Amino acid sequence: MAGLLSNFRNTMIVSVILALIMVAAYSQGPQGLDATFWQAVFRWLHTFFGILWIGLLYYFNFVQIRKMPEVPAELKPGISKYIAPEALFWFRWGALLTVLMGLLLAYSRGADYAHEALTFGLFGGYSAGDDRFTLLGLGMWLAIIMFINVWAFIWPNQKIALGIVDADADAKAKAGRTAMLFSRTNLLLSIPMLTSMTMTQTVYG
């Protein structure tokens, strides 16, 4: 067991295999392989990639950005050359796959459902007193904005700040601050986004 758990790749392979066995077991339920089953699959993947993405967002903001000024100068390259690039790899691809699986989940519930959510309930004409799609759409668009921030602002500026792209010291400092501000923007948006995603599903189903 120690040999398995000491190897990240092997641990993940076994975990995914166990999860797929469970998915196969759910496929034998009363719904079979109908739309509800695929909604469950997309919700599972959406949740997994969302945890990966937002977990790393919180790591950056709760830990790395706050503590970096206290790290001795001779130790900072260990973070900027090894930890941060690896974390940013999983961070940006987690963001992409979270949004992709979320859209697949929405469309698996029907094109009208997805269009209603993406238009805040205006696709079929707004119905007073029914805020389901308004609230869900708000969360979806917050997530999409956060995704755009990752790929259009955070990652390009982090490449400069971390020296992945050649730049002088002033450009690196400016890029680092820009990346930090967009990361903080995503932190700000993340809690209302999560409120929408979790409460809409609970209250409206």
MOSUL-V566900 format. One record per backbone hydrogen bond with DSSP energy under -0.5 kcal/mol. NH is the residue of the N-H (numbers start at 1). CO is the residue of the C=O. Records with the same first field share a line. If there is no record, write none. Layout:
# MOSUL-V566900
NH: CO / CO
This chain:
# MOSUL-V566900
5: 1
6: 2
7: 4
8: 6
11: 7
12: 8
13: 9
14: 10
15: 11
16: 12
17: 13
18: 14
19: 15
20: 16
21: 17
22: 18
23: 19
24: 20
25: 21
26: 22
27: 23
28: 24 / 25
29: 26
32: 29
34: 31
38: 34
39: 35
40: 36
41: 37
42: 38
43: 39
44: 40
45: 41
46: 42
47: 43
48: 44
49: 45
50: 46
51: 47
52: 48
53: 49
54: 50
55: 51
56: 52
57: 53
58: 54
59: 55
60: 56
61: 57
62: 58
63: 58 / 59
64: 59
65: 60
67: 63
68: 64
69: 65
70: 67
71: 67 / 68
75: 72
76: 72
77: 73
78: 75
79: 75 / 76
80: 76
81: 77
82: 78
83: 78
84: 79
86: 82
87: 83
88: 84
89: 85
90: 86
91: 87
92: 88
93: 89
94: 90
95: 91
96: 92
97: 93
98: 94
99: 95
100: 96
101: 97
102: 98
103: 99
104: 100
105: 101
106: 102
107: 103
108: 104
109: 105 / 106
110: 107
114: 110
115: 111
116: 112
117: 113
118: 114
119: 115
120: 117
121: 116
122: 119
125: 122
128: 126
130: 127
131: 129
135: 131
136: 132
137: 133
138: 134
139: 135
140: 136
141: 137
142: 138
143: 139
144: 140
145: 141
146: 142
147: 143
148: 144
149: 145
150: 146
151: 147
152: 148
153: 149
154: 149
155: 150
157: 153
158: 154
159: 155
160: 156
161: 157
162: 158
163: 160
164: 159
165: 159
172: 168
173: 169
174: 170
175: 171
176: 172
177: 173
178: 174
179: 175
180: 176
181: 177
182: 178
183: 179
184: 180
185: 181
186: 182
187: 183
188: 184
189: 185
190: 186
191: 187
192: 188
193: 189
194: 190
195: 191
196: 192
197: 193
198: 194
199: 195
200: 196
201: 197
202: 198
203: 199
204: 200
205: 200 / 201
